[in-house]
Amino acid sequence: MMRRVLARATFRRPPPIVAVVRLAGVIGQTSMIGGRINMEAAGPVLQRAFRLPGLKAVALEINSPGGSPAQAALIHNRIRALAGERDVPVMAFVEDVAASGGYWLAAAADEIFVDDNSIVGSIGVVYSGFGFQEALGRLGIERRLYTAGEKKAMLDPFLAVEPDDLDRLRRIQEELHGNFRELVRARRGARLAESDPDLFSGEFWLGRKAIGLGLADGIGDIRSVLRERYGRKVVLRRVGRPRGWLARRLRPGILLAESGEDGTSLAGDLLGAIEARLWWSRYGL
């Protein structure tokens, strides 16, 4: 009897493993006041996720209104490189929003699943900033700026905007937009409804409309889709960024950053928090 039990235990198949990586927040440099998605944080997590033994797939939980196109591209390229090395499929599951750079991340997946109420798209480029020149005048503060190179102070928030600077910014935005369009075409291929004039206009849509446009593949949540795909015994193994002793005692989402002695890091973080709030508010979130 003991031998038969051991034999059954020996030949029992291990359950399929799916690594789950969460990519949530504005894409950009790390902030003390809120989590950000960037290559520094995401790179090691992705490396560990794709190295799990018995791996059948990698699932990306995405909830991002966008941000830095460079960071989005770096993370996208790392996902595709690791997927090619391990020869495993990648699936993206959109929560509230995968827009702008957030959709750039989702496009790294072979399949994209959304909720009926997910916001998807915004394939465009936006620049936002602040203008303080009038406030300085009212406060009686004189701005002093010394540069070598006539374009070095372009779009300085304490100076009036020059028309030539706006033209140069628009050219850069058009080039970035072209890169974004080509990436989406390369990843989504014939699934895209290229005939729709709004597809690359920066417009965004809810889940089912995004599926109709070829930007997503189906409606479904991560648990239901993966159980249907790999069976009820599938193991979803979440892979996240290790946190130190102090970070574990702070509320979730807080990331530590070094602050300069003059407090400039804190001021930058405050502005970054305002900017992040603006990113989310574009989509009513």
N, C-alpha and C positions, 0 to 999 in steps of 0.2 A: 504493500500500500504506500509506504513512504517513497519508494522508488518511482511509482506512478505520479505522485504529487510533485516530486522534484523534476521529473521529465516534463510535466505540463508547465512548471514554472520556468524551466530552462528555455522552452521554445515559445514562450509568450512574446508577442510582438510589442515593441515599445510604442507608445502613443506618438502620433505625429506632433512635431513641435513647430509653432509659429512664433517668431519673435515680433514683439509689438514695441514700436518706437513712437513716442509722442512728440510732435512738433507743434507747439502752441505758443502764440504770442506774435509780437511784431518782429520782423526780421531785421537784425542790425546788431550794433555793438552792445555788449553787456551793460546793463544799468543796475544801479544799487536799489532803485525803487521798483523794479519789476523785471520779470524774466523776459529774455529776448532769445530768438533763435539765431544762432550764428555758427560758423564752421568750428570755432574753438570749442564750443559746447557739444555740438552735434557729431563732430567727427569721431571722437573716441566711442561714443554710444553706438554709432552705426557699425564701427569696427567690431565691437563686442556682439552686437546683434547678429551680424552675418557669420560669426564664428561659432555660434551655438551648435553643439553636436545634434545630429538627427534633424536638422533644420529642413522644413518643407517649404516655407515661405516667410517673407517679412511683410508685416502689416504696419502702415504708417497712419497714425491718428493725427489728422491735420485740422488745426483751427487757427488760421492766420489771416489778417487783413492785408498783409504785404509788408513792404519795407525795402531793404537794400537789395537791388538786383544782383550785385556781385556776390553777396552772401548766399542768396537763393540759388544762383548758378553753381557756386562751389559745392553746396550741399547736394543739389541735383546731380551734379557730375560724380560726386563720391558715391551716391546711391547706385547710379548706373554702373560704375566701375566695379563695386562690390557684388552687385547682382550678376554681372558677367563672370567674375572670378568664381563665385560659388554656384552659378547656374541655378539660381532659385528665383521664382517669380516674386514680384513686389505688388502689393495692393494698397491703395490709399482709401481711407475712410474719412470723409469730410464731416465735421461737426457743424458749428455755426457758419463758418465761412472759409473758403479757399479762394481768395481773390488776389489779383495782382501777383506779387511775389509768392503769396500763399498758393496760388494755382501753379506757379512755376515749380514749387515743391511737389504738388500733387502730380504734375506731369511726369515726374520721375517714375511713377508706378505704371505697371503694365495694365492695370484696371483701376478705375476710380469709382467708388461707391459713395452715394450721397443720401441725405435725408430729404424728404419732400420740402422741408423748410431751410435747407442749406442754401447759402448764397455762394455762387460760383461764377468765376469769370474775371471781369475787369482787366482784360488783356490790354494794358496801356502803360503809360509812364507818367508819374506825377512828381512834381517838385514842390515842397512846401518849406516855408521859412517864416521869419519874423522881421519886421521893419521897425527900428527904434529911433531913426534920425529925428523925428519930430519930438519924441519924448525927451531926447537929450537936449534939444533946444529949449523946451519949456523948463527943464531943470537947470539950465545955464551951464551945461557940460559941453566942453569942446572935445570933439573926437580927433585924436592925433594918430595917424597911421603912416608908417614909412615902409616903402617897398622897393625892391629892385625887380623890374618887370612890370609893364603897364597893365597887364591883366591879373596880376597877383591878388588884387583886392576885389576881384569880380564877385558881385552879389554879397558884399559885406553888409550885414544887417544894420549897421550903424551909418550907412551911406545911402544916398538916393540911387535908385536903379537906373543904369545907363541903357539906352536902346541897343547898343552894340552887344552888351552883355546878355540881354534877353535873346537876341538872335543866336548868339553862340550856344546858349542854354537850349534853345529849341532844336538846334542841329544835333546836339548831344542826345536830347530826348528822342528825336526821330531815329537815331542810330540804335539806341537801346530798344525802342519799340520794334524796330526791324529784327533785332536779335530775338526778342520775345516771340514775335510771330513765327519766325523760322523754327524755333525750338518747339512750339506747339504743333506746327505742321509736321515736323519730324516725328514727334512722339505719338500724335493722334492719327496722322495719316488720313486714310479714306473715310474714317469715322466722322470727320469734320464736315459741317454744313457750310462749305466755303461760299455758297451762293448768298448766305445771309449777310447783308451789308453791315450789320452791327457786330459781327463776330469779333473783330479786332478793334472795335471803336472805344473800348474801355467800359462798355456796358456790362452789367452783371445780371444774373438770373437766379431763380429758385431751381431746386433740384431737377424736377422733371423737364423743365424747359432746357436746362443744361444738358440733359441726356439727349433731347431732341436735336440739339446743336452739335452733338458729338464731343462735348467737353467732359462728359462722364458716361459711365457704362451701365449703371443700375442703381436702384434704391435698395438700401440695406445697411444694417448696423454690423459692427465688427463681429460680434458673437454669433449672430444668426448666419451670416455669410460664410464664416470659417467653419462652423459646424456642418453646414450643408456641403461645403467643398471637401472637408477632410474628415468628416465623421464626428459623432458625438464625443469621442474620447480625445479630440484634439486639445493640446495643451497650449494656452496662450501665455507665453513667457515675456513679461514686460522687462524691458531693458532701459535703464535710466542713468543719469549722471550721478556718480557717487558724490555724497556731500560730506563735508567735514563735521567735526563736533559742534561748532558754533552754528553752522548753517542748519543742522538738524533741529536745533532749538528755536529757530526763527520760523515764522509762519511760512507755509508753502508758497513758492513763487518768488521769494526774496533771494537775490543773488548778491554776494559780497563783491565789492569793488574797492580798489584803493582810492583814497581821497587825498588830494593835494593839500599841502599845508595852508594854502591861501583859500581853501574852500571852493575852488573852481570846479572840482569834480561833483560836489553836491549841487552846485548851481546848474551844471550841465545835466545832471540826473533829473532835476526838477523840470527843466525844459524838455528833456527826453520823455518824461512822464506825460507832459502836456501833449507833445507830438504823438505819442502812442495813443492817447485818448482820442485825438483827432483821427488817427487811422481807423480805429474801431467805429467811431461815430459816422464815418462815411457810409457804413452799412447798417446804421440804425442799432448798433450794439453797444 
